[in-house]
Amino acid sequence: MEIKKFIGIFVASACISVAVYGSLTYAPEKKLEEEKVATTATPIEWSYEGDTAPNKWASLDPSFSMCSKGTAQSPINIDLEDVMLDKNLGDIKINYQPTLFKLMNNGHTIQATDDSGKNSIEIDGDKYTFLRMHFHTPSEHQINGQHFAMEAHLVHENSKGEKAVIGILINAGDENKLLTDIWSKLPSNITETDIPLTNTINLAKLLPTDKKVYRYSGSLTTPPCSEGVKWSIMQQPIEMSKEQIDAFKAIISNNNRPVQPLNNRKVLKMAE
């Protein structure tokens, strides 16, 4: 009887050990499978019209909830009578140099990226490295309730992952020769791979001669509409030719999010 009891205990212990070992060896495989599913998840579709338009963004996925719940959203209408002078507001230090760019059409806009890390700005003593430039038509930001023909966004990021965006308002006028190379290669369809440009671009020459800006705290203007973005909207617009604007609109048209409530935010500018 004692021998049978011992054998029973031994078999039970072995079974438990196998079960435990099996769970330990299975867990990594299960984790890898879960990671595989996560990385191959279908991107969430959103757009500027119909059932996936801006007023529907928050309902498309829980990660887009800030698009409706956020209280510091972008873009905004800048009412010049309400802009506040701030004597302590410093200049944006701009460190741009000629670099090579790559183009892509992601279906929402056409953007030019720069992986060199050589372009940056400094705001309030914090360095933000340039990542990409993209365009909206008509402009997303308004001045006194008025849109501009287009708007360029120069997106930067600091070491903490925080974003700072320079917005450049664009009027129809003279041809913008700095953008000639980009416009000659505008991809008419969504791109699978980036299109390298052969000529360098100096972003400093894209900026207006007057570097004064309107500053406010806002968000990304596309999902997930994350807040905490430092916005600097150039007060002086630049120009592009009607042909250049029409060429962009023939590929991407009306890709602007409507202006959002200002709530309790202040738009600031430097004292003259």
Sequence and secondary structure as in RCSB ss.txt:
>XXXX:A:sequence
MEIKKFIGIFVASACISVAVYGSLTYAPEKKLEEEKVATTATPIEWSYEGDTAPNKWASLDPSFSMCSKGTAQSP
INIDLEDVMLDKNLGDIKINYQPTLFKLMNNGHTIQATDDSGKNSIEIDGDKYTFLRMHFHTPSEHQINGQHFAM
EAHLVHENSKGEKAVIGILINAGDENKLLTDIWSKLPSNITETDIPLTNTINLAKLLPTDKKVYRYSGSLTTPPC
SEGVKWSIMQQPIEMSKEQIDAFKAIISNNNRPVQPLNNRKVLKMAE
>XXXX:A:secstr
 HHHHHHHHHHHHHHHHHHHHHHHHHHHHHHHHHHHHHHT       SSGGGSGGGHHHH GGGTHHHH SS S 
 EE GGG EEETT    EEE   B  EEEE SS EEEE  S   EEEETTEEEEEEEEEEESS SSEETTB  SE
EEEEEEE TTS EEEEEEEEEE S  GGGHHHHHT  SS  SS EE SS B GGGTS S   EEEEEEE SSTT 
 EEEEEEEESS EEE HHHHHHHHTTS          TT   EEE  
